[in-house]
């Protein structure tokens, strides 16, 4: 079975602080994909990044960076110099093949981490 | 319009009402999804459609009835709902069902059942 754990329910930081959101996953598949989504108060989930299981290169996009480590089954997300606009709920998700469904792949979401950045 | 749109954004309905949620994607995708997001719970996948064919129904009560008339439109018909059905209903689309494709989400419909 696939599972995504985001142990941090809520995080509060002051603007300009760095913050890391943790994501730990479980899967028996050798091919899988990891995602991060941002859900601002407006409700819409915004896609941030996708990583496949064969690519452990870390990625940086502006103030965002992601650290994928298969050895610890983690895919952590760091925001550098946080801003108030970063306040949102962040979801980590795992996609892998499903043997009991015609839908091919299932996207399993963690429970999300609510990030509050205050001025 | 771009991306994935959903209407209405907010809906209040009584337990005996019948209403429909609408989703439209302008991305040329082949797969569409309905999710339910309740407070304190992970996102729950409800239905999956690929090329207008339903490929998954995750044990959703029959009071929720999806319809996909074409690859751009997805509806969720609601009837005789319960108060515990109050939630944010999110529609999403992806290029196809392969797990490598990210899903793009609409803004959701905030449903309150009274």
Interface residues (C-beta under 8 A of the other chain):
Chain A: X32 X33 X35 X37 X42 X43 X44 X45 X46 X47 X50 X52 X91 X95 X96 X97 X101 X102 X103 X104 X105 X106 X107 X109 X110 X111 X112
Chain B: X40 X41 X42 X43 X45 X48 X50 X55 X56 X88 X90 X92 X97 X98 X99 X100 X102 X103 X104 X105 X106 X107 X108 X110
